[in-house]
């Protein structure tokens, strides 16, 4: 029984699949991401711990939505091998994971700048944003390598999981080997 599962998995690794259209999935993921972005920008103060966690989650959601939109535009309806699909998920998951942290930091800077608009001085958004971004940059600089490494590892995991989910939903093209494409 176990050998049959391994044989089936090895056969599927080289299987050729037609990538499904993913627009409904992109819309389903974008909806809570943009709702969370709206709540984040309206509700939380920039120094709140919940805001920091929410900024990281929204950054990851924005990168995932952008990545899936790019993937749909580039590969939607195309024929790929399962191995190629995994490689795309691995590579672009790593890029998205590294970018998610940066997007979270920018979102925190935006939130801090919005907080400054309502302060007693009423500073303009541009200078307040740049000051907050530079403060966050210098604050996170010592931990940046670890922050990026964690983002890349998590991004690779999410990218591979999404690639496997897409591969599971894709229709297999029988009788075509990856070399015949």
N, C-alpha and C positions, 0 to 999 in steps of 0.2 A: 504494500500500500504506500509506504513512504517512498520507495523507488519510483512508483508511478507518478507521485506528486513532483518529485525532482525532475523526472523526464518531461512532464508536462510544462514545468516552469522553464526548463532549458529550451524546449521547443518554442515557448512563447517569447523568450528573450529575443529570438530572431524573427518573430512574427511581424508581418507587415499589417498596419492598421490604417484606416482612414480616420483622421482627426475629426471629431464632431464639432458642430457649431457651439460656441460657448457663451454667446451673448446673454442668455438667461442667467447663467452662473455669474457672469460679470455684474449684471444688474443686481442680483441677489446679494453679492458681496459688497457692492458699492453703496447700497441703501443703508445698512447699519454703519458703514464707515463714515458716510457723510452726515448721518444723524449724530454719530458720536463727535464728529468735528464741530457741528453746530452747538452741541451741548458743551463741549470743551471750550469753545470760544465765548460762549455766553455765561457759563456757570462758574467755572473753576478759576481760582486765582493762580498765577504763575508759580507761586512758591509752595503750593499744596502738593503733598505726596501723591494724592490721587491724580492730580493733574499731570504729574511726571509719568506715572504709569499709563494714564490715558493717552498722553502724547506719544509714548512708545507704541502702544497698541494701534493708535490711529496711523502713525507712521508706517507700521507694518501693513495695515489694511490698505493704505494708499499705494504702497509699493506693490502689494499683491494685485490690486485692481489694475494698476498701470501695467504690470507684467502680464496679466491674463489678457488685457486688451491688446497689447502688442502681440502676444502669442496667437490670439484669435485672428488678428489682422494678417499675421505672417503665415500661419500654418492651418487656419480653419479650412477644413475640407481637403487638405493635402494628404498625401500618403507618406507615412514614415514608418520606420522599423521601431519596435518597442525600445530597442537599445538607444536609438537616436533620440527618442522621446525622453528617456531617462537622462541622457546627457544634457539635453536642453534644460530639463528641470534642475539638474545638478548645477550647471553653470549659471543660469540666470537666477536660481534661488540664492546662490552665494552673493551675486551682485545685489539682488534685492534686499538680502539680509544686512549687507553692509550699508546700503542706502537708508534702510528703515531707521537706524539710529540717528543719522544725520537729519532726516525729515522730522523725527521727534524733537530734536534740539531746536530746529527752526520753528516748529510749532510752539515750543515753550517760549522762545524769544518773541514770537507774535503775541502770545498771551500776556507776557510781561509788558510789552509795549502798549497793548490795549489797557492794561491796568494803569499805566502812566497817563493815559488820556483822561481818565476820570479822577486823577489825583488833584491836589490843591494847586499844583503848578500848571497842570494841563499841558504837558510837553507834547510836541508834535510826534506823530507816529514814526517817521523815518529815523530821526536821531535816537529815539527811545529803542527802536528795534535794533539798530546797529550797536548801541551800547549793551543791550541785553545779549545780543548774539556774541559780542566779544567777551562779555563776562562769562557766558556759558562755555565758550570755546576754551578760555583759560582755566575754567573750573574742571572741565572734562578732559583736558589735554593729558594729564598724568595717567588716567585710566583708559585713554583712547585705544591702545593696542588690544587690551582685554575686551573693551566694549565692541570693537570691530570683530574680534575673533568670535565672541559669543553671537553677534549678529550673523556672521558668515555661517557658523555651525547651525544655528537655528534656521537660517534661510535655506541652507542645503537640505535640511530635514523637511522643511515645508515644501521646497521645490520638488524633491523626490516624491513626497506624498501626493502632491498635486499631479505630477506626471503619471504616477501609478493610477490615480483616480481617473485621469483622462484616458489612459490606456485601457482601463477596465470598461469604460463607457464607449470606447471606440469600436467600430465594427471591423472585425478581422477580415482581411482579404485572403481567401484561400488560394493555395497554389502559387503564390508569388513569394519568392525569396527576396530578402533585402538586396541581394546582388543583382537581381533582374530589374529593379526599378529603373 
